[in-house]
Amino acid sequence: MIRLSALLMPAALCAAASFALPSAADTELPVPHRVNAQLESSLDLLESLAKDGDSGAQLTLGQYLSGTAKTGADYERARKLLESAAAQGKGEAYTELARMYLEGRGVQKDTGKAVSLLESAAAKNDPEALYTIGMMRIEGKVLKKDPESGIRKLERAGKLGSEDAFLALGRIYEEGKVTRKNPEKAFANYLSASYGERRDAPYHLGLLYITGTGTEKDTDTGCGYLEDALEHGNPLALEALRKYCPPEGSLQAPAKNEGKAKR
């Protein structure tokens, strides 16, 4: 589901930035009512922009409807909006359409069409599409298994900012099941993933620091990353903290620029 904040992201909405702010009347309402009022107002603006052919508004509204649809009519509207945005070159629209066909959401499930849409999105350098195709090549379930091609796709996705791709590459190089183990590459990819919101990356980084795998051994930094992972809800972090880290003292996660310097 698309977050409310995401509705205010497209470039088409920048010109109406003040639109996102609650009015004086809104601030007198309880918080849930203010949020609903803002959501309705944002959707109204998106509807207007989408009707005028704005591809960013069509994409965002299509993504929102695709994630919240409750009727066939909602899915049909989402599909048409996404198709219009895709026709105007929005790679993310191809990816969202592919997801609908992969999952059979509002359309008949069609893996072949989904893959074709993903490939179109990947050709437009959409990182999520590149990540998805990469994983399909590595797993060999939807597409013919081709680990080397899959890794190349993940690397492209990572360069375009995909945290999922960095995390997947970290695991691939750490485990050595898909390709030869490479602790240094595993560490580098986990470090890149840790700059975002992925809760798994700090956990893996913590263990690599503590064991000195792929990087210089540094227990204090490793414990800091494990505590960061625990704070972000990683269920394995607590056991690792008990095993490797002393109970006394403050275990602060290192600043991200410090972690980068150790890379």
QUIRA-V345230 format. One record per residue. N is the residue number from 1. SS is DSSP state (alpha for helix, beta for strand, coil for the rest). PHI is phi in whole degrees, -180 to 180 (none if undefined). Layout:
n=N ss=SS phi=PHI
n=N ss=SS phi=PHI
//
This chain:
n=1 ss=coil phi=none
n=2 ss=coil phi=-79
n=3 ss=coil phi=-69
n=4 ss=alpha phi=-56
n=5 ss=alpha phi=-61
n=6 ss=alpha phi=-68
n=7 ss=alpha phi=-67
n=8 ss=alpha phi=-100
n=9 ss=coil phi=-86
n=10 ss=coil phi=-57
n=11 ss=alpha phi=-60
n=12 ss=alpha phi=-62
n=13 ss=alpha phi=-92
n=14 ss=alpha phi=-61
n=15 ss=alpha phi=-68
n=16 ss=alpha phi=-117
n=17 ss=alpha phi=-58
n=18 ss=alpha phi=-65
n=19 ss=alpha phi=-63
n=20 ss=alpha phi=-76
n=21 ss=coil phi=-84
n=22 ss=coil phi=-69
n=23 ss=coil phi=-78
n=24 ss=alpha phi=-59
n=25 ss=alpha phi=-66
n=26 ss=alpha phi=-63
n=27 ss=alpha phi=-68
n=28 ss=coil phi=-85
n=29 ss=coil phi=-88
n=30 ss=coil phi=-58
n=31 ss=alpha phi=-54
n=32 ss=alpha phi=-58
n=33 ss=alpha phi=-70
n=34 ss=alpha phi=-64
n=35 ss=alpha phi=-63
n=36 ss=alpha phi=-63
n=37 ss=alpha phi=-65
n=38 ss=alpha phi=-65
n=39 ss=alpha phi=-62
n=40 ss=alpha phi=-62
n=41 ss=alpha phi=-66
n=42 ss=alpha phi=-64
n=43 ss=alpha phi=-64
n=44 ss=alpha phi=-61
n=45 ss=alpha phi=-66
n=46 ss=alpha phi=-61
n=47 ss=alpha phi=-59
n=48 ss=alpha phi=-63
n=49 ss=alpha phi=-67
n=50 ss=alpha phi=-63
n=51 ss=alpha phi=-63
n=52 ss=coil phi=-82
n=53 ss=coil phi=92
n=54 ss=coil phi=-71
n=55 ss=alpha phi=-67
n=56 ss=alpha phi=-66
n=57 ss=alpha phi=-68
n=58 ss=alpha phi=-62
n=59 ss=alpha phi=-62
n=60 ss=alpha phi=-66
n=61 ss=alpha phi=-67
n=62 ss=alpha phi=-62
n=63 ss=alpha phi=-63
n=64 ss=alpha phi=-64
n=65 ss=alpha phi=-66
n=66 ss=alpha phi=-62
n=67 ss=alpha phi=-84
n=68 ss=alpha phi=-118
n=69 ss=coil phi=-57
n=70 ss=coil phi=-122
n=71 ss=coil phi=-132
n=72 ss=alpha phi=-61
n=73 ss=alpha phi=-65
n=74 ss=alpha phi=-63
n=75 ss=alpha phi=-64
n=76 ss=alpha phi=-63
n=77 ss=alpha phi=-63
n=78 ss=alpha phi=-60
n=79 ss=alpha phi=-61
n=80 ss=alpha phi=-66
n=81 ss=alpha phi=-65
n=82 ss=alpha phi=-67
n=83 ss=alpha phi=-64
n=84 ss=alpha phi=-66
n=85 ss=alpha phi=-65
n=86 ss=alpha phi=-64
n=87 ss=alpha phi=-63
n=88 ss=coil phi=-95
n=89 ss=coil phi=97
n=90 ss=coil phi=-82
n=91 ss=alpha phi=-61
n=92 ss=alpha phi=-62
n=93 ss=alpha phi=-68
n=94 ss=alpha phi=-58
n=95 ss=alpha phi=-66
n=96 ss=alpha phi=-67
n=97 ss=alpha phi=-63
n=98 ss=alpha phi=-60
n=99 ss=alpha phi=-63
n=100 ss=alpha phi=-62
n=101 ss=alpha phi=-74
n=102 ss=alpha phi=-65
n=103 ss=alpha phi=-96
n=104 ss=coil phi=69
n=105 ss=coil phi=-87
n=106 ss=coil phi=78
n=107 ss=coil phi=-139
n=108 ss=coil phi=-70
n=109 ss=coil phi=-59
n=110 ss=coil phi=-148
n=111 ss=alpha phi=-64
n=112 ss=alpha phi=-60
n=113 ss=alpha phi=-67
n=114 ss=alpha phi=-61
n=115 ss=alpha phi=-64
n=116 ss=alpha phi=-61
n=117 ss=alpha phi=-67
n=118 ss=alpha phi=-63
n=119 ss=alpha phi=-65
n=120 ss=alpha phi=-65
n=121 ss=alpha phi=-67
n=122 ss=alpha phi=-63
n=123 ss=alpha phi=-64
n=124 ss=coil phi=-98
n=125 ss=coil phi=62
n=126 ss=coil phi=-80
n=127 ss=alpha phi=-63
n=128 ss=alpha phi=-67
n=129 ss=alpha phi=-66
n=130 ss=alpha phi=-62
n=131 ss=alpha phi=-62
n=132 ss=alpha phi=-64
n=133 ss=alpha phi=-65
n=134 ss=alpha phi=-58
n=135 ss=alpha phi=-67
n=136 ss=alpha phi=-63
n=137 ss=alpha phi=-69
n=138 ss=alpha phi=-73
n=139 ss=alpha phi=-79
n=140 ss=coil phi=70
n=141 ss=coil phi=-94
n=142 ss=coil phi=-95
n=143 ss=coil phi=-113
n=144 ss=coil phi=-58
n=145 ss=coil phi=-65
n=146 ss=coil phi=-155
n=147 ss=alpha phi=-55
n=148 ss=alpha phi=-62
n=149 ss=alpha phi=-64
n=150 ss=alpha phi=-62
n=151 ss=alpha phi=-64
n=152 ss=alpha phi=-62
n=153 ss=alpha phi=-64
n=154 ss=alpha phi=-63
n=155 ss=alpha phi=-64
n=156 ss=alpha phi=-63
n=157 ss=alpha phi=-62
n=158 ss=alpha phi=-62
n=159 ss=alpha phi=-62
n=160 ss=coil phi=-92
n=161 ss=coil phi=103
n=162 ss=coil phi=-80
n=163 ss=alpha phi=-67
n=164 ss=alpha phi=-60
n=165 ss=alpha phi=-66
n=166 ss=alpha phi=-60
n=167 ss=alpha phi=-65
n=168 ss=alpha phi=-63
n=169 ss=alpha phi=-64
n=170 ss=alpha phi=-59
n=171 ss=alpha phi=-66
n=172 ss=alpha phi=-60
n=173 ss=alpha phi=-76
n=174 ss=alpha phi=-77
n=175 ss=alpha phi=-82
n=176 ss=coil phi=71
n=177 ss=coil phi=-88
n=178 ss=coil phi=-95
n=179 ss=coil phi=-145
n=180 ss=coil phi=-63
n=181 ss=coil phi=-59
n=182 ss=coil phi=-147
n=183 ss=alpha phi=-57
n=184 ss=alpha phi=-66
n=185 ss=alpha phi=-69
n=186 ss=alpha phi=-61
n=187 ss=alpha phi=-60
n=188 ss=alpha phi=-60
n=189 ss=alpha phi=-73
n=190 ss=alpha phi=-62
n=191 ss=alpha phi=-63
n=192 ss=alpha phi=-63
n=193 ss=alpha phi=-67
n=194 ss=alpha phi=-71
n=195 ss=coil phi=-74
n=196 ss=coil phi=-103
n=197 ss=coil phi=-106
n=198 ss=coil phi=-73
n=199 ss=alpha phi=-76
n=200 ss=alpha phi=-76
n=201 ss=alpha phi=-60
n=202 ss=alpha phi=-60
n=203 ss=alpha phi=-63
n=204 ss=alpha phi=-65
n=205 ss=alpha phi=-61
n=206 ss=alpha phi=-58
n=207 ss=alpha phi=-67
n=208 ss=alpha phi=-66
n=209 ss=alpha phi=-65
n=210 ss=alpha phi=-65
n=211 ss=alpha phi=-92
n=212 ss=coil phi=67
n=213 ss=coil phi=-99
n=214 ss=coil phi=80
n=215 ss=coil phi=-159
n=216 ss=coil phi=-67
n=217 ss=coil phi=-65
n=218 ss=coil phi=-153
n=219 ss=alpha phi=-64
n=220 ss=alpha phi=-62
n=221 ss=alpha phi=-65
n=222 ss=alpha phi=-62
n=223 ss=alpha phi=-65
n=224 ss=alpha phi=-62
n=225 ss=alpha phi=-66
n=226 ss=alpha phi=-64
n=227 ss=alpha phi=-66
n=228 ss=alpha phi=-62
n=229 ss=alpha phi=-63
n=230 ss=alpha phi=-64
n=231 ss=alpha phi=-63
n=232 ss=coil phi=-93
n=233 ss=coil phi=91
n=234 ss=coil phi=-73
n=235 ss=coil phi=-71
n=236 ss=coil phi=-88
n=237 ss=alpha phi=-67
n=238 ss=alpha phi=-62
n=239 ss=alpha phi=-63
n=240 ss=alpha phi=-66
n=241 ss=alpha phi=-63
n=242 ss=alpha phi=-63
n=243 ss=alpha phi=-78
n=244 ss=alpha phi=-108
n=245 ss=coil phi=-115
n=246 ss=coil phi=-67
n=247 ss=coil phi=-72
n=248 ss=coil phi=-81
n=249 ss=coil phi=85
n=250 ss=coil phi=-95
n=251 ss=coil phi=-103
n=252 ss=coil phi=-94
n=253 ss=coil phi=-67
n=254 ss=coil phi=-67
n=255 ss=coil phi=-61
n=256 ss=alpha phi=-66
n=257 ss=alpha phi=-69
n=258 ss=alpha phi=-69
n=259 ss=alpha phi=-62
n=260 ss=alpha phi=-65
n=261 ss=alpha phi=-66
n=262 ss=alpha phi=-83
n=263 ss=coil phi=-61
//
